[in-house]
């Protein structure tokens, strides 16, 4: 089977009728909802109002501010520090803030980081003398602290990221203050007692206003305007449980109905009966007619080709798709799953497909790969000499691999095997693996690679353990054939026996590292690896790529799953 021909068949199968012309509603073109926009604008307005009001009450004249716009701009910036961590704790998430307990808990966390940011800014204002007198000691401490935080970040990732965000924002605020105010000192930091009272009072005022807006204005008075439409695909007990949860806890969603049939009556009957909106094959028309924003899939019997077709359509229309964890257990086992209004759920399709994000990713790949390649040239030379001294043959191994949309390319690797070795061992192994003929070992793992391959050289075994054999793929990244992060490329004879839905992993550029490498690597089944790749494809973002690159460092040094 020709991989190029197979790609056209696999990547373009669409099970929804082509003759249905459905216009995507305008509201789905933007990546946020009117609810989020209104809440954000309310936070900006009331944070500034509360901050200014507290300062005015304490000083009587807003610190004798003159008429210069720079002073007012800086005070507005400091007021914005109150809400700097709201996005971090998802305080604009439709699915989380409806719960008063979770909302209050995350609000307190966000305010705590904001308080730390005010403290850091205040400290920086008083620190120039220390830096000037002890610059070398200060620089050394900063380097040691950064190294320590990098290691600790592996175990306290979220807190370390927030700490770096606090430092970064604090330095930006101080830098802007220096540019706007020049040599003047903002009186706000000349009298620390103002901060000690104004900041907590502002936060208390904001918390009260936000409670009123979220739980009275938006959730009661304007609920018909701000609630989102959702539908459930499936008619089983799980579908019934989810619908009852949405209704019982008064979440900010209207359940438009069930796709694929009506929920049958049972002991745990649905609180508000929901009728069928139609079969799954009519999904585009159903989404259009009912103005659906999100879907929940509970149908365990859904064909994988239908699932991929459904996800492809939803990501183009900007419709979020959720799954109960039991439908994708590998995602729950390996990743931090999401939260849908108090229910643990897997979010497989979370954003509208953006060509701009893809172009930015490709540009960043090239910008990052070039300096990495230049920095590693001495290491390349050492590895090349080791390969030459260990065995006869070329330094590099060029493998024909399958890239984006099934296109072939020459993939570079350091040679780890003896020359003139047959590929039959690997071909037979992956054939059995893809067909699911291997059983799990006693430890529950299913190696995706041959553990004791007799063709590998001594140096090659070391290179594979440390994943150094893949470093030359930086050349493929510079050529635009690969990305730093993405599903691993496969070989033509592997691609030839893929099922149609397996080939979806080739719809993006392959990567040097990926989600499978940092979560499962050689310890998951083939289809579980495909599901991890699909999760990446439908949820990929620059933030996820940075996280995967960061985690790859620890996976490589831990030699996890490498053979």
PERAUR-V87781 format. One record per residue. N is the residue number from 1. RES is the residue in one small letter. PSI is psi as a letter, one per 20 degrees, with the letter a starting at -180 (999 if undefined). Layout:
n->N res->RES psi->PSI
n->N res->RES psi->PSI
This chain:
n->1 res->x psi->p
n->2 res->x psi->p
n->3 res->x psi->h
n->4 res->x psi->g
n->5 res->x psi->g
n->6 res->x psi->h
n->7 res->x psi->g
n->8 res->x psi->h
n->9 res->x psi->g
n->10 res->x psi->h
n->11 res->x psi->i
n->12 res->x psi->j
n->13 res->x psi->p
n->14 res->x psi->o
n->15 res->x psi->i
n->16 res->x psi->q
n->17 res->x psi->p
n->18 res->x psi->h
n->19 res->x psi->i
n->20 res->x psi->o
n->21 res->x psi->o
n->22 res->x psi->p
n->23 res->x psi->p
n->24 res->x psi->p
n->25 res->x psi->q
n->26 res->x psi->h
n->27 res->x psi->i
n->28 res->x psi->i
n->29 res->x psi->h
n->30 res->x psi->q
n->31 res->x psi->j
n->32 res->x psi->r
n->33 res->x psi->r
n->34 res->x psi->h
n->35 res->x psi->g
n->36 res->x psi->h
n->37 res->x psi->g
n->38 res->x psi->g
n->39 res->x psi->g
n->40 res->x psi->g
n->41 res->x psi->h
n->42 res->x psi->g
n->43 res->x psi->g
n->44 res->x psi->g
n->45 res->x psi->g
n->46 res->x psi->h
n->47 res->x psi->g
n->48 res->x psi->g
n->49 res->x psi->g
n->50 res->x psi->g
n->51 res->x psi->g
n->52 res->x psi->g
n->53 res->x psi->g
n->54 res->x psi->g
n->55 res->x psi->h
n->56 res->x psi->g
n->57 res->x psi->h
n->58 res->x psi->h
n->59 res->x psi->h
n->60 res->x psi->i
n->61 res->x psi->k
n->62 res->x psi->l
n->63 res->x psi->k
n->64 res->x psi->k
n->65 res->x psi->p
n->66 res->x psi->a
n->67 res->x psi->i
n->68 res->x psi->p
n->69 res->x psi->h
n->70 res->x psi->h
n->71 res->x psi->g
n->72 res->x psi->h
n->73 res->x psi->g
n->74 res->x psi->h
n->75 res->x psi->h
n->76 res->x psi->h
n->77 res->x psi->g
n->78 res->x psi->h
n->79 res->x psi->h
n->80 res->x psi->h
n->81 res->x psi->h
n->82 res->x psi->h
n->83 res->x psi->j
n->84 res->x psi->h
n->85 res->x psi->j
n->86 res->x psi->g
n->87 res->x psi->h
n->88 res->x psi->g
n->89 res->x psi->k
n->90 res->x psi->l
n->91 res->x psi->j
n->92 res->x psi->j
n->93 res->x psi->p
n->94 res->x psi->h
n->95 res->x psi->i
n->96 res->x psi->h
n->97 res->x psi->i
n->98 res->x psi->h
n->99 res->x psi->o
n->100 res->x psi->h
n->101 res->x psi->g
n->102 res->x psi->h
n->103 res->x psi->g
n->104 res->x psi->g
n->105 res->x psi->g
n->106 res->x psi->h
n->107 res->x psi->g
n->108 res->x psi->g
n->109 res->x psi->g
n->110 res->x psi->g
n->111 res->x psi->h
n->112 res->x psi->g
n->113 res->x psi->h
n->114 res->x psi->h
n->115 res->x psi->g
n->116 res->x psi->h
n->117 res->x psi->g
n->118 res->x psi->h
n->119 res->x psi->g
n->120 res->x psi->g
n->121 res->x psi->g
n->122 res->x psi->h
n->123 res->x psi->g
n->124 res->x psi->h
n->125 res->x psi->h
n->126 res->x psi->j
n->127 res->x psi->i
n->128 res->x psi->h
n->129 res->x psi->g
n->130 res->x psi->g
n->131 res->x psi->g
n->132 res->x psi->h
n->133 res->x psi->h
n->134 res->x psi->l
n->135 res->x psi->g
n->136 res->x psi->g
n->137 res->x psi->g
n->138 res->x psi->g
n->139 res->x psi->g
n->140 res->x psi->g
n->141 res->x psi->h
n->142 res->x psi->g
n->143 res->x psi->g
n->144 res->x psi->g
n->145 res->x psi->g
n->146 res->x psi->g
n->147 res->x psi->g
n->148 res->x psi->h
n->149 res->x psi->h
n->150 res->x psi->g
n->151 res->x psi->g
n->152 res->x psi->h
n->153 res->x psi->h
n->154 res->x psi->h
n->155 res->x psi->h
n->156 res->x psi->l
n->157 res->x psi->g
n->158 res->x psi->g
n->159 res->x psi->h
n->160 res->x psi->g
n->161 res->x psi->g
n->162 res->x psi->h
n->163 res->x psi->g
n->164 res->x psi->h
n->165 res->x psi->g
n->166 res->x psi->g
n->167 res->x psi->g
n->168 res->x psi->g
n->169 res->x psi->h
n->170 res->x psi->g
n->171 res->x psi->h
n->172 res->x psi->g
n->173 res->x psi->g
n->174 res->x psi->h
n->175 res->x psi->g
n->176 res->x psi->h
n->177 res->x psi->g
n->178 res->x psi->h
n->179 res->x psi->g
n->180 res->x psi->g
n->181 res->x psi->i
n->182 res->x psi->d
n->183 res->x psi->i
n->184 res->x psi->q
n->185 res->x psi->p
n->186 res->x psi->p
n->187 res->x psi->i
n->188 res->x psi->h
n->189 res->x psi->i
n->190 res->x psi->h
n->191 res->x psi->n
n->192 res->x psi->h
n->193 res->x psi->h
n->194 res->x psi->g
n->195 res->x psi->g
n->196 res->x psi->h
n->197 res->x psi->g
n->198 res->x psi->g
n->199 res->x psi->g
n->200 res->x psi->h
n->201 res->x psi->h
n->202 res->x psi->g
n->203 res->x psi->g
n->204 res->x psi->g
n->205 res->x psi->g
n->206 res->x psi->g
n->207 res->x psi->g
n->208 res->x psi->g
n->209 res->x psi->g
n->210 res->x psi->h
n->211 res->x psi->g
n->212 res->x psi->g
n->213 res->x psi->g
n->214 res->x psi->g
n->215 res->x psi->i
n->216 res->x psi->g
n->217 res->x psi->g
n->218 res->x psi->h
n->219 res->x psi->i
n->220 res->x psi->f
n->221 res->x psi->h
n->222 res->x psi->k
n->223 res->x psi->h
n->224 res->x psi->h
n->225 res->x psi->h
n->226 res->x psi->i
n->227 res->x psi->q
n->228 res->x psi->q
n->229 res->x psi->p
n->230 res->x psi->q
n->231 res->x psi->q
n->232 res->x psi->p
n->233 res->x psi->o
n->234 res->x psi->q
n->235 res->x psi->k
n->236 res->x psi->a
n->237 res->x psi->h
n->238 res->x psi->h
n->239 res->x psi->g
n->240 res->x psi->g
n->241 res->x psi->g
n->242 res->x psi->g
n->243 res->x psi->g
n->244 res->x psi->h
n->245 res->x psi->g
n->246 res->x psi->g
n->247 res->x psi->g
n->248 res->x psi->h
n->249 res->x psi->j
n->250 res->x psi->l
n->251 res->x psi->r
n->252 res->x psi->l
n->253 res->x psi->q
n->254 res->x psi->p
n->255 res->x psi->o
n->256 res->x psi->h
n->257 res->x psi->a
n->258 res->x psi->p
n->259 res->x psi->p
n->260 res->x psi->i
n->261 res->x psi->r
n->262 res->x psi->q
n->263 res->x psi->p
n->264 res->x psi->q
n->265 res->x psi->q
n->266 res->x psi->a
n->267 res->x psi->g
n->268 res->x psi->m
n->269 res->x psi->q
n->270 res->x psi->p
n->271 res->x psi->g
n->272 res->x psi->o
n->273 res->x psi->p
n->274 res->x psi->p
n->275 res->x psi->r
n->276 res->x psi->p
n->277 res->x psi->i
n->278 res->x psi->r
n->279 res->x psi->r
n->280 res->x psi->h
n->281 res->x psi->i
n->282 res->x psi->k
n->283 res->x psi->g
n->284 res->x psi->g
n->285 res->x psi->h
n->286 res->x psi->g
n->287 res->x psi->g
n->288 res->x psi->g
n->289 res->x psi->h
n->290 res->x psi->j
n->291 res->x psi->l
n->292 res->x psi->p
n->293 res->x psi->h
n->294 res->x psi->q
n->295 res->x psi->q
n->296 res->x psi->p
n->297 res->x psi->o
n->298 res->x psi->i
n->299 res->x psi->o
n->300 res->x psi->i
n->301 res->x psi->j
n->302 res->x psi->p
n->303 res->x psi->q
n->304 res->x psi->h
n->305 res->x psi->h
n->306 res->x psi->g
n->307 res->x psi->g
n->308 res->x psi->g
n->309 res->x psi->g
n->310 res->x psi->g
n->311 res->x psi->g
n->312 res->x psi->g
n->313 res->x psi->g
n->314 res->x psi->h
n->315 res->x psi->h
n->316 res->x psi->h
n->317 res->x psi->i
n->318 res->x psi->k
n->319 res->x psi->p
n->320 res->x psi->p
n->321 res->x psi->p
n->322 res->x psi->q
n->323 res->x psi->q
n->324 res->x psi->q
n->325 res->x psi->h
n->326 res->x psi->i
n->327 res->x psi->h
n->328 res->x psi->m
n->329 res->x psi->h
n->330 res->x psi->h
n->331 res->x psi->g
n->332 res->x psi->h
n->333 res->x psi->h
n->334 res->x psi->i
n->335 res->x psi->r
n->336 res->x psi->o
n->337 res->x psi->r
n->338 res->x psi->a
n->339 res->x psi->p
n->340 res->x psi->n
n->341 res->x psi->l
n->342 res->x psi->i
n->343 res->x psi->p
n->344 res->x psi->p
n->345 res->x psi->q
n->346 res->x psi->p
n->347 res->x psi->o
n->348 res->x psi->i
n->349 res->x psi->n
n->350 res->x psi->i
n->351 res->x psi->q
n->352 res->x psi->p
n->353 res->x psi->p
n->354 res->x psi->o
n->355 res->x psi->h
n->356 res->x psi->g
n->357 res->x psi->h
n->358 res->x psi->g
n->359 res->x psi->h
n->360 res->x psi->g
n->361 res->x psi->g
n->362 res->x psi->h
n->363 res->x psi->g
n->364 res->x psi->h
n->365 res->x psi->g
n->366 res->x psi->g
n->367 res->x psi->h
n->368 res->x psi->h
n->369 res->x psi->h
n->370 res->x psi->g
n->371 res->x psi->h
n->372 res->x psi->g
n->373 res->x psi->g
n->374 res->x psi->g
n->375 res->x psi->h
n->376 res->x psi->j
n->377 res->x psi->g
n->378 res->x psi->h
n->379 res->x psi->h
n->380 res->x psi->g
n->381 res->x psi->g
n->382 res->x psi->g
n->383 res->x psi->h
n->384 res->x psi->g
n->385 res->x psi->g
n->386 res->x psi->g
n->387 res->x psi->g
n->388 res->x psi->g
n->389 res->x psi->h
n->390 res->x psi->h
n->391 res->x psi->q
n->392 res->x psi->q
n->393 res->x psi->r
n->394 res->x psi->r
n->395 res->x psi->g
n->396 res->x psi->q
n->397 res->x psi->p
n->398 res->x psi->o
n->399 res->x psi->p
n->400 res->x psi->o
n->401 res->x psi->r
n->402 res->x psi->p
n->403 res->x psi->b
n->404 res->x psi->p
n->405 res->x psi->k
n->406 res->x psi->j
n->407 res->x psi->p
n->408 res->x psi->q
n->409 res->x psi->r
n->410 res->x psi->o
n->411 res->x psi->p
n->412 res->x psi->p
n->413 res->x psi->q
n->414 res->x psi->p
n->415 res->x psi->p
n->416 res->x psi->i
n->417 res->x psi->r
n->418 res->x psi->q
n->419 res->x psi->q
n->420 res->x psi->k
n->421 res->x psi->q
n->422 res->x psi->q
n->423 res->x psi->j
n->424 res->x psi->h
n->425 res->x psi->g
n->426 res->x psi->h
n->427 res->x psi->g
n->428 res->x psi->h
n->429 res->x psi->g
n->430 res->x psi->h
n->431 res->x psi->g
n->432 res->x psi->h
n->433 res->x psi->g
n->434 res->x psi->h
n->435 res->x psi->i
n->436 res->x psi->k
n->437 res->x psi->i
n->438 res->x psi->p
n->439 res->x psi->q
n->440 res->x psi->q
n->441 res->x psi->r
n->442 res->x psi->h
n->443 res->x psi->j
n->444 res->x psi->j
n->445 res->x psi->q
n->446 res->x psi->n
n->447 res->x psi->p
n->448 res->x psi->i
n->449 res->x psi->q
n->450 res->x psi->p
n->451 res->x psi->g
n->452 res->x psi->m
n->453 res->x psi->o
n->454 res->x psi->i
n->455 res->x psi->i
n->456 res->x psi->p
n->457 res->x psi->r
n->458 res->x psi->g
n->459 res->x psi->h
n->460 res->x psi->h
n->461 res->x psi->h
n->462 res->x psi->g
n->463 res->x psi->h
n->464 res->x psi->h
n->465 res->x psi->h
n->466 res->x psi->j
n->467 res->x psi->k
n->468 res->x psi->i
n->469 res->x psi->i
n->470 res->x psi->i
n->471 res->x psi->h
n->472 res->x psi->i
n->473 res->x psi->i
n->474 res->x psi->h
n->475 res->x psi->g
n->476 res->x psi->h
n->477 res->x psi->g
n->478 res->x psi->h
n->479 res->x psi->i
n->480 res->x psi->j
n->481 res->x psi->h
n->482 res->x psi->r
n->483 res->x psi->r
n->484 res->x psi->h
n->485 res->x psi->p
n->486 res->x psi->r
n->487 res->x psi->q
n->488 res->x psi->q
n->489 res->x psi->q
n->490 res->x psi->r
n->491 res->x psi->q
n->492 res->x psi->h
n->493 res->x psi->h
n->494 res->x psi->g
n->495 res->x psi->h
n->496 res->x psi->h
n->497 res->x psi->j
n->498 res->x psi->q
n->499 res->x psi->r
n->500 res->x psi->g
n->501 res->x psi->h
n->502 res->x psi->h
n->503 res->x psi->i
n->504 res->x psi->h
n->505 res->x psi->i
n->506 res->x psi->j
n->507 res->x psi->i
n->508 res->x psi->r
n->509 res->x psi->p
n->510 res->x psi->q
n->511 res->x psi->r
n->512 res->x psi->h
n->513 res->x psi->r
n->514 res->x psi->a
n->515 res->x psi->h
n->516 res->x psi->h
n->517 res->x psi->h
n->518 res->x psi->i
n->519 res->x psi->g
n->520 res->x psi->h
n->521 res->x psi->c
n->522 res->x psi->k
n->523 res->x psi->k
n->524 res->x psi->r
n->525 res->x psi->r
n->526 res->x psi->g
n->527 res->x psi->h
n->528 res->x psi->h
n->529 res->x psi->h
n->530 res->x psi->g
n->531 res->x psi->h
n->532 res->x psi->g
n->533 res->x psi->g
n->534 res->x psi->h
n->535 res->x psi->g
n->536 res->x psi->g
n->537 res->x psi->g
n->538 res->x psi->i
n->539 res->x psi->j
n->540 res->x psi->q
n->541 res->x psi->r
n->542 res->x psi->h
n->543 res->x psi->g
n->544 res->x psi->h
n->545 res->x psi->g
n->546 res->x psi->h
n->547 res->x psi->g
n->548 res->x psi->g
n->549 res->x psi->g
n->550 res->x psi->g
n->551 res->x psi->h
n->552 res->x psi->h
n->553 res->x psi->g
n->554 res->x psi->h
n->555 res->x psi->g
n->556 res->x psi->g
n->557 res->x psi->h
n->558 res->x psi->i
n->559 res->x psi->k
n->560 res->x psi->o
n->561 res->x psi->j
n->562 res->x psi->p
n->563 res->x psi->999
